[in-house]
Amino acid sequence: MEKARWAVSSGIDSARVRETGRSDADPLPWERPDEAGPPGRQPAGARILGAGLRAAVLLCLVTVVVHLGAVFLHVAPPNPVSRKYGRQVDAWVFPLFEQNWRLFAPNPDSVNRRVLARTARTAPDGSTQVSAWTDLTALDRAAVEHDPFPSHTAQNLLRRAWAAYVDAFGSDDTARSPRAVMMRKYLGNIAAERVAGHRGGTFDFIQLRVVTLPVAAPGTPPGGRPPAPVENRILPWWKVTPHGK
C-alpha cells in the first residue's frame, strides 16, 4: 500500500514538473508579438498628448507672466527697466491693453461727438465711386439702446479710439511718431469694420468726419433747434484692407 501511494504521488509530482517546465519555456507576455506591451507603459499617442498639454500650460503661464510684467512696467513710474524696454512694452500694450486711471478719476465728455464715415472704391472703368456718410455713432447707440447687457465695445471702442487719435495727432493729421501711425490704422480699421458690417459692399478707402456738438442745456425741449457744431473735422482719405471682396 505504501508503494502504491508513493507511485501515485510520484506520478503527480512528475506531471507537475513537466507542466512547469513547459510553462517556463513559453515566451513572456511582452515578448509575444500579438499581445500588449509590458504593464505600466503608456501608448505613444497618450505620451504625445500629455507632452502637448504640458507645453500648452507652460506657454500660457509664460504669456501671463509676460503680460503682467509689461502692464506693470507701463503703469509704473519711470525706471531703468522701463526705459530700456520701453519700445517693447509699448508694442505689447498699445492699442489693445492701454491703461488709464479714469476708472478712479472719471473725466466724462463735456461735448457730444458724432463719428461719420464714407468709403470709396475704384470702378472697373477707372472712375472713383464715393458712398454717402454713415453715422457710426448712431449705430453704436442703436446697438446698446434698450439692451440690459450692452456691449462694452459698442459703447466705448470707437469713442476711445478717437480720443487716442486726438491725443496722438492733436489738431492736425500729420503723424509724428510710430504710435500716431498705429492709432491712425487702429481707428481706420474700426471704422472700416463698422461700415462693412452695416451695409456691406466693396471699398478700398475710408474717410472719417467728426462733428462735435455742445451738450444741450437742461430743460431744452427735444424738438428744439439743434445746437450749432463746435467743430466739424474731416480727416484725409485712408487706404484700408479691401472689404467685401
TILUM-592638 format. One line per 10 residues: number of its first residue (from 1); their letters; for each residue x, y, z of C-alpha. Coordinates in Angstrom, 1 decimal, padded with zeros to 4 digits. Layout:
REM TILUM-592638
NUM> A> X Y Z  ...
This chain:
REM TILUM-592638
1> MEKARWAVSS> 000.0 000.0 000.0  002.8 002.4 000.8  004.4 001.7 -002.6  001.2 002.4 -004.4  000.7 005.6 -002.6  004.3 006.6 -003.4  003.8 005.8 -007.1  000.7 007.9 -007.3  002.4 010.7 -005.5  005.5 010.4 -007.7
11> GIDSARVRET> 003.4 010.4 -010.8  001.6 013.6 -009.8  004.9 015.3 -009.0  006.4 014.3 -012.3  003.4 015.7 -014.2  003.7 018.9 -012.3  007.4 019.1 -013.0  006.8 018.5 -016.7  004.0 021.1 -016.8  006.1 023.7 -015.0
21> GRSDADPLPW> 008.9 023.1 -017.4  006.7 023.8 -020.4  005.4 026.9 -018.8  008.9 028.3 -018.1  009.9 027.7 -021.7  007.0 029.8 -023.1  007.8 033.4 -024.1  007.0 036.2 -021.6  003.8 038.1 -022.2  005.5 041.2 -023.6
31> ERPDEAGPPG> 007.7 039.1 -025.9  004.6 037.8 -027.8  004.0 040.0 -030.9  000.3 039.6 -030.7  -000.2 040.8 -027.2  000.0 044.2 -025.4  003.3 045.7 -024.2  004.6 045.5 -020.7  002.3 046.6 -018.0  002.5 050.3 -016.9
41> RQPAGARILG> 003.8 051.6 -020.2  001.5 054.2 -022.0  000.9 054.1 -025.7  002.8 056.6 -027.9  -000.4 058.7 -028.6  -001.1 059.2 -024.9  002.5 060.3 -024.2  002.4 062.8 -027.1  -000.9 064.2 -025.9  000.4 064.6 -022.4
51> AGLRAAVLLC> 003.5 066.4 -023.6  001.4 068.7 -025.7  -000.8 069.6 -022.7  002.2 070.3 -020.5  003.7 072.5 -023.3  000.4 074.4 -023.7  000.1 075.0 -019.9  003.7 076.2 -019.8  003.1 078.6 -022.7  000.0 080.0 -021.1
61> LVTVVVHLGA> 001.9 080.6 -017.8  004.8 082.4 -019.7  002.3 084.6 -021.6  000.5 085.6 -018.4  003.8 086.5 -016.7  005.0 088.5 -019.7  001.7 090.3 -019.9  001.6 091.2 -016.3  005.2 092.4 -016.4  004.6 094.6 -019.5
71> VFLHVAPPNP> 001.5 096.2 -017.9  003.3 096.8 -014.7  006.2 098.5 -016.5  003.7 100.5 -018.5  001.9 101.9 -015.4  004.8 102.1 -013.0  006.9 105.3 -012.6  009.8 105.6 -015.0  012.7 103.3 -014.0  015.8 101.8 -015.7
81> VSRKYGRQVD> 013.9 098.7 -016.8  011.0 100.6 -018.4  013.4 103.0 -020.1  015.4 100.1 -021.5  012.5 098.1 -022.7  010.0 101.0 -023.4  009.6 100.2 -027.1  008.9 096.5 -026.5  006.4 097.4 -023.7  004.6 099.9 -025.8
91> AWVFPLFEQN> 004.4 097.4 -028.7  002.7 094.9 -026.3  000.4 097.3 -024.5  -000.9 099.5 -027.3  -003.6 099.7 -028.5  -005.5 096.7 -027.0  -004.2 096.9 -023.4  -003.8 100.6 -022.9  -004.2 101.6 -019.3  -005.5 104.8 -017.7
101> WRLFAPNPDS> -006.8 105.9 -014.4  -010.2 107.2 -015.4  -011.8 104.4 -013.5  -010.8 106.2 -010.3  -010.9 109.8 -011.6  -013.6 109.9 -014.3  -013.3 112.5 -017.0  -016.6 112.4 -018.8  -017.0 114.0 -022.2  -018.4 117.6 -022.0
111> VNRRVLARTA> -019.5 117.5 -025.6  -021.3 115.2 -027.9  -019.3 113.7 -030.8  -020.7 112.0 -033.9  -018.2 110.0 -035.9  -019.3 109.5 -039.5  -017.6 107.6 -042.3  -017.8 107.2 -046.0  -016.0 104.9 -048.4  -014.6 104.9 -051.9
121> RTAPDGSTQV> -013.8 102.3 -054.4  -012.3 102.3 -057.9  -014.8 101.0 -060.5  -013.8 098.7 -063.4  -013.9 101.7 -065.8  -011.3 103.6 -063.6  -013.8 106.0 -062.0  -014.0 106.5 -058.2  -017.3 105.8 -056.5  -017.9 107.5 -053.2
131> SAWTDLTALD> -020.6 106.4 -050.8  -022.8 108.5 -048.6  -021.9 109.3 -045.0  -022.7 106.6 -042.4  -023.3 107.7 -038.8  -021.2 105.2 -036.8  -022.1 106.8 -033.5  -025.8 106.4 -034.2  -025.1 102.7 -035.0  -023.4 102.3 -031.7
141> RAAVEHDPFP> -026.2 104.0 -029.8  -028.8 101.9 -031.5  -026.9 098.7 -030.6  -027.0 099.5 -026.8  -030.3 101.2 -026.5  -032.9 099.2 -024.5  -030.2 096.4 -024.1  -029.9 095.3 -020.4  -026.5 093.9 -021.1  -024.9 096.3 -023.6
151> SHTAQNLLRR> -021.6 095.5 -025.3  -018.6 097.4 -024.0  -017.1 097.6 -027.5  -020.3 099.1 -028.9  -020.2 101.8 -026.2  -016.6 102.7 -025.9  -014.4 101.2 -028.7  -015.0 103.9 -031.3  -015.1 106.7 -028.8  -011.8 105.6 -027.1
161> AWAAYVDAFG> -010.2 105.1 -030.5  -011.0 108.7 -031.5  -009.7 110.0 -028.1  -006.5 108.1 -028.6  -006.2 109.5 -032.1  -006.6 113.1 -030.9  -004.0 112.5 -028.1  -001.5 111.2 -030.7  -002.2 113.8 -033.5  -003.5 116.9 -031.8
171> SDDTARSPRA> -005.3 119.4 -034.1  -003.8 118.2 -037.4  -003.5 114.9 -039.1  000.3 114.6 -039.5  001.8 111.6 -037.9  004.9 112.5 -035.9  005.5 109.2 -034.0  005.1 105.5 -034.6  002.3 105.5 -032.0  000.4 108.1 -034.1
181> VMMRKYLGNI> 000.7 105.9 -037.2  -000.6 102.9 -035.2  -003.5 104.8 -033.8  -004.5 106.1 -037.3  -004.5 102.5 -038.5  -006.4 101.3 -035.5  -009.1 104.0 -035.9  -009.4 103.3 -039.6  -009.8 099.5 -039.1  -012.5 100.0 -036.5
191> AAERVAGHRG> -014.4 102.3 -038.9  -014.0 100.0 -041.8  -015.3 097.0 -039.9  -018.3 099.0 -038.7  -019.2 100.2 -042.2  -018.7 096.7 -043.7  -020.9 095.1 -041.1  -023.6 097.7 -041.6  -024.1 098.0 -045.3  -021.5 095.6 -046.9
201> GTFDFIQLRV> -020.2 096.4 -050.4  -016.7 096.7 -051.5  -014.3 099.6 -050.8  -010.6 100.4 -050.6  -010.6 103.8 -049.0  -012.3 105.3 -046.0  -012.7 108.9 -044.7  -013.9 110.0 -041.3  -015.8 113.1 -040.3  -016.1 114.0 -036.6
211> VTLPVAAPGT> -018.8 116.5 -035.7  -018.6 118.0 -032.2  -021.7 119.4 -030.6  -022.2 121.1 -027.3  -024.3 119.4 -024.7  -027.8 120.8 -024.6  -028.8 122.9 -021.6  -031.1 121.4 -019.0  -034.7 121.9 -019.9  -034.2 122.2 -023.6
221> PPGGRPPAPV> -037.2 120.7 -025.4  -036.4 117.6 -027.5  -037.7 119.1 -030.7  -035.9 122.4 -030.3  -033.4 123.7 -032.7  -030.2 121.6 -032.7  -027.1 123.4 -031.4  -024.5 124.6 -033.9  -021.5 122.3 -034.2  -018.4 123.4 -032.3
231> ENRILPWWKV> -016.1 121.5 -034.7  -016.6 119.8 -038.0  -013.4 117.9 -038.7  -012.9 116.0 -041.9  -009.9 113.6 -041.9  -008.0 112.6 -045.0  -008.7 109.5 -047.1  -007.1 106.4 -045.7  -006.2 103.3 -047.6  -007.6 100.2 -045.8
241> TPHGK> -007.6 096.5 -046.4  -010.2 095.8 -049.2  -013.5 094.9 -047.7  -016.4 092.9 -049.2  -014.2 091.0 -051.7
